[in-house]
Each structure stands twice: as structure tokens, then as C-alpha cells.
Amino acid sequence: MIDEEQTDFEERRTLSDFLREVPWWGVIVAGVGIYVLISMLTNVLYIEAFKAILPGIRITLEVTFLAYLLALILGLIAGMLRVSRNPVLYALGTLYVEVIRGLPMLVIILYAGFVIGPAIRDATHKVVDLPMLSRAIVGLGIGYGAYLAEVYRAGIESVHGGQMEAARSLGMSYLEAMRFVILPQAIRRVLPPLGNNFIALLKDTSLVSVVAIPDLLQMGRLFISRTFRAFEGYNSVAVLYLLMTFLLSALVRYVERRWRIP
């Protein structure tokens, strides 16, 4: 009798734990999303809108990944400058972070598109003439690099100072200690904010539409300008952004679980 009661208690506890661990918000969103998608895909107007807008997904994802890769590199360099004991290097890193973070992302993209790009073209006598897509990627990468620099800085400073001292006592140089000892620990600790910035960058790619890049939003605006169907156009754009955000969020959570600190 006692064994049966114990078994029932364990089964109830297992069921309770399972129900508590289920991401019900995700279940609700998925259910509503499936219903909305089915409703849209059975509507001729939405099918037409999707066909016109879908080509913009490739550009949006391309801008997202390339700009984030550039931001990771710039952020790592600036983050290391921000923790340097050299006053000149520290000042350079701080100048970059403070100036860029003080500017709206849209202004940075416009500056990269219509100031930096033409300046490089004129300085190289048209030898280097970046297309507008590359200029937009550079603008986003520079903008997010400043935010990632602070993420890296926080991660590096979270590693105990004794780690650097131990590495230096073993004969490592400062850069070797950073590369083999400090950064592997710091990056694993800052994976959540890095993932959050990745998702934020995906949404901010909509800003490149102001420089006539045919991304998801720009394709939606072109569809609306041709058909005057703003309701179907912007609804389709919103749904596609949500789908990409949820998929990339799932990818980020998988990476966090795979590389989390035990």
C-alpha cells in the first residue's frame, strides 16, 4: 500500500514538473501563429503579398549574419581595448563605444551609406566603390559593435583576476592569456546577451530599407505602393519577421544550452 502511494506521488510530481517546465507562452504563440498562417495562406490577397515579399527574406538574413559577424569582431577588439591598462588603447576603445552608442542606428546607417561610402570611393579614385548593401552592413556592424564591446568587457571583467596572473606566471604573453584563458571563459558567460543582440540586430535590419535595400520591409513597401493594400502588406511583413525571430531565438537558446557553464 505504501509503495503504491509512493508511486502515485512520484507520478503526480513528475506530471507537475512537466507541466511547470512546458513553455506555455510558446505553445500559445505557436497555436495562434499556425491559425494566422492558415488563414493567410487560404486568402488570395495574402498569397499575392507573400509572393511579392518573400524575396526580401534572403537580403534580410544576409544583412543580419554579415553585420553581426562584423559587430562580433569590432566588439571584441573594442572590448579588449576597454580593459587594457594602456591609457591610449583604453581611450580609443572608450571613444568608439561612447560616440557610436550616442548615435541612433538610423543615423549610423545613413552616414555609412552617404558619407563613408562616397568618401572611400573618392579617396581611392573609384577603385573601391562599395555597393549600398555593403555600406548598410558596415553601418549596422559598426553600430552593434559598440554594444557588443560592453558585453565583452563585462564578460572579461567577470573572470577572476587570478586567472590572468596564473597564465602570465606560466610564461604566457598578455595576448596569449587572453586568447587561451580569459576569452574562452568570458564568451561562454556572455552568450545570453550576445544572443539577445543577435535577435535585436535581425529586427533592426528593417532600417536598411531607408537606403533602398530590397529587404523584407522594403519589398513590403513596394508591394503596398503597387497595390495600395497596406493591411495585407504590413501584416505579411510582421508575420515573416515574427517567424524569423522565433526560429533564430530557438537557435540561440540551443547554443546557450550547448555552451553554458556547468
N, C-alpha and C positions, 0 to 999 in steps of 0.2 A: 504493500500500500504506500509506504513511504517512498519507494523507488518510483512508483507511478506518479505521485505528486511532484517529486523532484524532476521527473522527465517533463511533465506538463509545465512546470515553472520555467524550465530551461527553454522549452519550445516557445512559450509566451514571451520570454525575454529576447530570444532570437528574433521573433517576429517584430517585437517592439523596436529592437535595434535596427532592423532592416527598414522599417517604416520611417524611423528617425533619420536614417542616412540617405534615404531617397531624396534627390534634389527636386522637390515638388514644384518649385518655381520653373525649373526646366521642363518638367512634364507639362505644366500648364501652357508655357510658351510654345512648346512643340505642338501641342494639340491645337492651339489657336492658329499657329503658323500653318499647319497642314490644312486646316479648314480654309484659311485665307487663300493659300496656294491653289487648292482645288477650285475654289470659287473663281479665282482669277483665270486659271487655265481653261475653264469652261466658258469664259467670256471672250467673244471675238475681239472686242476693243482692247482687252488686256493682252491677248495673244499678239496682236499687232504691235502693242507698245513693247512687249518683251523682245520681240524680234528686232525692233529698232534699237533697243537699249543694250542688249546682251554683248555686242562687240566692245562696249566700253569696259567690260569686266577685265579683259586682258590688260588694258592700259592701266587700270586702277591697281591690279595686283603687281604689275611690273614696277610701277612707281613706288608702291608700298615696300616691296622687298629690296629694291636697289637703294631707295632713300634710307631705309632702316640699316642696311649694311654700311652705308656711308656714315650714318649717325653713330653706329657702334664704334667705328674706327676713330672718328673725330672725338666722340665722347670718352673713349679710353685714353687717347692722348691727352685731352684736356683734364681728365680726372687725375692722371698721373702727375700732370703739372701742378694741379691744385694741392697735392700732398707733398710736393717737392720742398726741400729745405732751402733750395736755391731761390733767393728773392726775385731774381729776374724771371726764372721759369714760372714761379708762383704768380707773379704779376701778369705774365702773358696768359696763363690759364684763366685767372680771375677776370681779366679784361674780356676775353672771349665769352665767358659764361655770363657775366653781368650785362654786357652790351646786347648779346643775342636774346637773352631771356627778357630784356626790356622792350623788345620789338614784337609787334603782332606777327604771327606766322604769315598772314597775307602780305604784309609789307615786305617780309624777307623774300617771299616768292616773287613778288613784283620787282624787287631790287635785283634779284638774281637774273630775272628774265630780261629786264630792260636797262640795267646798269652794268652789272658784272659781265654778262654775256657780250654786249656790244664793246665793252672796254677791252676784253680779251681779244675780240676779233680785230679791233683797231690796233692794239699793241702788237699783234702778230701779223699785221698786214693781210688779214683774211686767211692766213694759213690755218688757224684754229678758229672755227666758227661753229660753236655748239648749237645744235638744234634746240628748239624751245622745250622739248620734252626733257632733254638733258639738263637744261637750266632749271626747270622746275624740280627735278630730282635733287640737284645740288642745293637749291634753296631749302627744300624740306630737310635734307640731310644736315645742312648747317644749323637749321633751327632746332631740330631734335637732338643734335649732337650736344648742345649746351645743357639740355635737360638730362641726357644720359651721363654727362660728365659729373653731375652732382650725385647721380645714382652710383656711379663707380667710386666716387670719392667716399661716399658713406660706406660702401662695401669694404674698401681698403682700410678705412679707419676702424671698422668693426673687428678686424683681425688683430689679435693681441700683439702688442709691440715686441714681445719676446720672440715671436716668430721671425721677425726681421733680424733681430740680434743673433738668434741661433743660426740663421742662414749665413749671415756675414761672418760669424765665428768659424764656420766650416770652409771659409775661403771664397764664398760667392761674392760677385760684384753686386751693386745695388740693382742693376737691371736683371741679373740672373735671379736674385732673390725675389724680385717682383714677378718674374715670369714663371718660376717653378714652385714658389712657395706661397706668396701673398695672393696673386691674382686668381689661381685656381680655387682658393677658399672664398675670396671675395665675390667672384662671379656666381658661385653656387648660392651665396646668401642674397644676392640682389636679383635672382631670376624673377620673382614676382613683379617688382617694379619694372624690370626690363620688358616683361610680357605685357604689362599694362600700357607702357609707352608704345609697344608694337601695335596694339589694338587702337590706341588713340591716333597713331600715325595713319592707319588704314582709313579712319574716318576723316582725317584732315587732308587726305589726298583729294577730297572734293574741292579744295581750294585751288587746285591747279586748273580748274575749268576757267578761271578768270584770265588765263593766258592762252586760251583756245586749245587746250589739250583735250582730245576726244576721249575723256574718261567717262565713267558711268554717269555722273551728273551732267556733263556736257552733252552726252548723247540723249539723255532725257530731255534736256532743254531744247535740243534741236528737234526732237520728236514733237514736243509741245508747240514749238514755233511753226511747224508744218501743219499740224492737225488741230491746234487750239484745244487739245484735250489735256488740260493741266491735271485734272483729277486722276486719270488713268496713268499719266506720265510720272507724276511725283510719287504716286502710290507704288508703282513698279520700281522706281529708284529706291524708295525706302525699304521695300521688301528685299531687294537684292543686297543692299548694304547690311541689313539685319542677318541675312543668311551667311554672308561672308564673315561678319563679325562673330557669329556663333561658332562657325566652323574653325576660325582661327583661334577663338577663345578655347575651344576644346583642344586644339593643338598645343597651345601654351600651357594648359593645365597638365597635359600628358608630359610635356618636357619638364615641368616643375616637379611632378611626381617621380620622374625618372632620375632627376639630378638633385633631388632635395637632400639636405644634410640630415643624416640619421640622428 
